[in-house]
Amino acid sequence: MNSILHMDLDSFFVSVERLRNSELNNIPLIIGGKSNRGVVASCSYEARQFGVKSAMPIRMAKMLCPHATILSGDMEQYSQHSRLVTEIIADHVPLFEKASIDEFYVDLTGMDRFYGCHQWAVELRQKVIKESGLPISFGLSVNKLIAKMGTNEGKPNGAIRVPVGHEKAFISPLSVRKIPMVGQKTYQTLSAMGVRTISTLQQIPRPLLEREFGRSGIVLHQKSHAIDHSLVTPYSEQKSASKEQTFQHDTIDVEYLKSKLVSMTEDLAYELRKQKKLTGCITVKIRYSDFNTVSKQQRIAYTSHEDVLIRIAKGIFDQLHDRRVLVRLIGIRFSHLVQGSFQIDLFEDNTKSLRLHEAKDLLRQKYGEQVVRRAVSLSKARM
């Protein structure tokens, strides 16, 4: 029988800020853009009691909780603390998956023969709390779905073990909103059908759900019955995505070189968002006409925001390119990839900016990646 552990750092951004400044403890705290056009990236449980939640416009959050403290956030600090927790887990587990900047799955299957899985999970959680100073919750069950739902029910700073054979009984009383795949639109459709709890959803025939939701209806039916066959994917920060361009004619035109760099960065950033990944490291490579090749990398706060990535890539290029020699190749690589949502950049954005990026990505998905480009990246046409 499988034993899957899910661990999730509680209100991660908030917890890091409180670790740095204890005066922020036990007060409503919001991480996000400070202007009224900004968006909530994270909020404390004290703020959630007033109805504040992630992705909400700051303006609305202020109306719901006017006495909340609002911080703009420090993605570099959050990334550093994420790496610290990752290292702690990696030192103690045989197989784990980093699902996002603050979320992990661990496959403990077979460990009961040597050491109790639950006791081992408890000790790992205590070690993370002690060595990182951050609160973390966990859920332990037979698959990733129920382990994650267990974690969510155990928050904040809790631990839940769902015994084998009790998975359906555990999730039955919960709202259908607690199923990870159920968003606002799906919930509204289910509510219109009179389905608000998982126990009611369990009684709906699979063909009916398939007719209403298509292929998603099959997955919805499986999850309502605690069925999940997904595997823990081994984590590796060595995964990368890269692009490079060898020029037909060597060039010394710096503006042209930068335009190519912007174009490639734009394409890679879109690929990250499409795969729901973030990068924690950028490498820029230049090969000169004499075949001398130089590269420079920079660790960065996890992101898939193309504006941020382009700014950093151009900065690395400026540091790297110091020869008046023709260039035959330029390349860029994103590495230290982790699963994560574009939402992680919310405190650097506002709702208008986010809608713009979402609209651009939708156009790319529908009409191809070249349909929307930055003007600077089109300057390659003159070559």
N, C-alpha and C positions, 0 to 999 in steps of 0.2 A: 504494500500500500504506500502511495506517495505521501511525503511530508513536505509541504511547501510553506516557507516563512515569508511573510511580507512585512517590511519595515518602512515606516514613513516618518520623517522628521516633522514634528508638529509646528504649524505656522512658521515655516523655516526662516523666511526673511525677518519676521518679527522676533523670533528667538535669537537670531544672530545680533540684531540691534540691541536686544535686552542683555545679551552677554557682554556687549561693549559698554552699555550704560544701564546700570541697575535702576536708575530713576524712572525708567520706562516700564518697570514691572507693574502689573496689576492695574494698568490704565488702558483706556481705549486707544489703540495705536493703529495707524493706517500707513502702509508703504505705497507710495505712488506719486504721480505728478502733482506738484503743489498748486498749479493753476487750475481754474475751474474747468479747463478743457482736458485736464489729465484724467488718468484712469487708475483705479485701485489695483495694485499688483498683489498685495497681500494685506491681511488685517488680523488683529488679535481677536481672541474669543470674546473679550470684553466689548469690542466694537461690533462683532457679529450679533451680539444680543440686541443691538439696535437695528438690525436688518442689513448692515453693511456686508458686502461680499466681493470677491475678486471679480475683476472686469467691469465693475460698476463705475460710472463716471464720478470723478471726485466731487463734482457739484452736488450730485445726489447724496453721496456719502456724508458730506458736510451737513446737508439738511437733516439726515437721519440721526447723525451723531455730531452735533456742532462743537462739543467739548473735546473731541478726539485730537490727539497729537498726530500730525502728518509729517512724515519724512520722505525725502525724495529717493532714498535707497542707494545702496553701494554694491553693484553687481560683482565687483572685484572681490570684496569681502565675502559675499555669499559663495562665490566660486571656490575660494580658498577653503572655506569651512566644509563645502561639499567634498572637496578632494580629501580633506582630513578624515571625514567619516568613511569615505570610500576606502582609504588606506587601512583604517581600523578593521573594517569588514573583510577586506581582501586578505588580511593577515590571519584571519581566524576561520574562514570558511572554504570548503573545497570547490563550490560552484555557486556563483551569484550573478545576478543581472542587475545592472543599474538602469532602472526604468525611466528615471528623470533625475534632475539635479538633487532631489531630496527623497527619492523613493527607490527601494531595493527589493528584489526577490532572491531567496536563498533556497536551494534544493537540499533538504536534509534527509532525503529518502535513504533508508538503510541504517541511519545513525542510531535508531532505537536498539539495534542489536548490541551496541557498545555503550551508549549513553543516552539518556532520555532526551528526545527532541525538545520537549517543552522546557526542561531545566536548562538545556544548552542555549535555547533562545533567550530565556530570562537572563542568563549570565552574559550573553552577547549584548543584549540591550543595556544592561548595567555598565558594561565596559564602554559602550559608545557614549553613554551619558557622562560617565566619569572622565573619559579622556577628551571629549569634545566640549562638554559643558552644555550640550543641547538636549532638549527633551525629545524622545522618540517613542512611537507606539508600534506594536506589532500584532499581527494576526497569524495564527498557525492552523492549517487545515490540509485537506487532501489535494487541493488545486489552487491555482493563482487567483481565480475569481473569488472563492470563499475566503481565502487568506486576506485579500485586499478589503473585502467587505467587513471582515472581522476587525481589521485595523481601523477602518472608518468608524465602526461602532465603539471601539475602545478608546478613541480619542476624547480628550487630550491626555497624553502621557499615560497610556494604558496598554494592557496586553490581554488578548482574547484567544483562547484555544477552542476550536470547534471540533468536538470528538467525532471520530469516524462514524458515519451512519446518521449523524444529526445535521447534516448540511442543509437539507430542505427545510427542516423544522426551524433552523436558525434564521434563515432568510425570509420565511413565510410571512411573519408579521410586519416586515419592513415595507416602506413605501417603494413603489416601482422606481422612484427617482434615485434610490440607493443602488440600482444596477448600473455599473460603470458606463454602459453604452447608451443609457437613456438620457437624452438631452431635453430641452424645453419643448421642442416641436413634437417629439415622440411622446412625451408625457401628456401634452395636450390632447393628442389623438387617443391615447389610452384612457385618459380621463373622460373624454366624450363617449367612450365605449363602456364607461362605468368601472374601469379597472384602475384602482389606485394603490392596491397592496399587491405584493408578490403572490400571496396566497390566492387571490382572485385570478391573477395572471396565470398561475399554474393550472387553472381549470379551463383556460381557453384552448380549444383544439389547435394543433399546429397548422393545419390547412388554413384556418381562419386568419391566424397571424401572418402566414405567408401571403395570403391574398391581400391583406391590408398593408403590409410593410415590405413585401418582396423577400429577397434573400435575408434581409435584416430580421425578418419575422422568424426565420428558422433559428438564428442565433439568439434572438430574444426568448424563444421557447426553451432552448437549451439552458440558457443562463437562469431562467426562472426555476428550472429543475436542478440547479446547482451543477450543471455539466460544463466542464471546461477542459479541453485537451491540450491547451497551449503549453509549451515547454519553457523552462527557465533558460534563457539564451545567455551563454557565457559572456561576461563583460570583458571588453578589451579596449583600452584607450588608444590602441595602435590603429584602429580603423580610420580611414581617411578618404577624402575625396579631392581630386586634383584636376587641373586643366593646364595645358601649356600650348604655346603657339610658336612654331618655327617659321620665320618669315621667308618668303620667296626671295626677297632682297634684304640684306642686312641694313639696319637703319640706326641712325644716331638721333632721330627725332624723339625727344623726351615726351612731348605732348602726345604723340602717337603711341608710344610705349604705354603711357598711363591710360590712354583710352582703351587699349587692349586689356590692360589689367582690370580696369573698371568693368568691362564687358564680361570677362571671365569670372570675376568675383560676383557679379550680378547673377550669372547663370548658376554658379555653385550655391549661392545663398538660396535661390529658388528651389534647387534640388534638396537642400537641407529641410526647408519648410515642408516640401512635398512629402518627405520621409519622416517628418516630425522629429528632426534631430537638431542638435546644437553643436557648435564647435567651440573648443577651448584653446585652440592654437592655430596660428596662421604662419605659413612659410612662403616667402617670395623667392623665386629663383631667376637668375639672369645668366645667360651664356653669351659670351662675346664672340666676335668673329674669329678670334685666335683660339677658340674652344676653351678658354679659361672660364670656368663656371663658379659662380658665387651664390650663396643663399643665406638667408637670415630668417629665423623664426621668432615668434613672440607669443608667449602664453597670454591669453585674454580671458575676460569674464565670458562664461558660456552664453552664446547668442546665435541667432540666425537672421539677425536684422541687417539687411544689406547696406543700409546707410552707415551703420557702425563698422561693418566689415570693410567697406570700401575706404572709409577714412583711415582705418588702421593699415590696410594693404598699401595705400599710397604713402603713408608715413614710413613703412618699412622700405618701400622702393627708394624713397628719398635718402634714407640712411645707407642703402646698399649700392646704389648706382653712383660711382665716383670716378669713372674712367671715361675719357673722351675717345672711346673705341666703339666701332660699330657693334650693334647687338644682333645676334642671329636667333635668339630664343628668349622668351619670357614665360614664367609659369607661376602658378599659385596653388597651394595645397592647404586644405582644412584638415586638421587631425584632432585627436582626443575627443572624438565624437561621442555624444551621449543622447539618449532619447530625451525629448523635451519639447515643450510647446512654444510657439512664437510669443505667447502671452508673457513669457519671462522678461520681455523687454518693455512691458507696459509702463514702468515708471519713467522711461525715457520718451514715451510717446503721449499723444493725446488721441481722443476718439476719432478725430478727423484723419490723423495720420494712419491709424490702424485700419480705418475703412478704406483708405487709399491703397495700402499694401494688400489688403484682402481682395479688393477689386482688381488690382494688377495681377495677382496670382490666379484669380478666376479667369481672366482673359487669357493668360498663358495656358491654363489647362484646356480651355475651349478652342483656342485658335493657334496654339503653338508658342514656344518660348520666345520667339523673335518678335511677337506682335507688339510688345511694349518694351521700349528700351530707353535708357538715359540718352540725352542728346550727345553727351561727351563721348559715349561709346560708339556713336555713329560716325565719328570723325574718321574712323578707319577707311571710310569710303574714298577719302581723298588720296589714299595710298594705292 
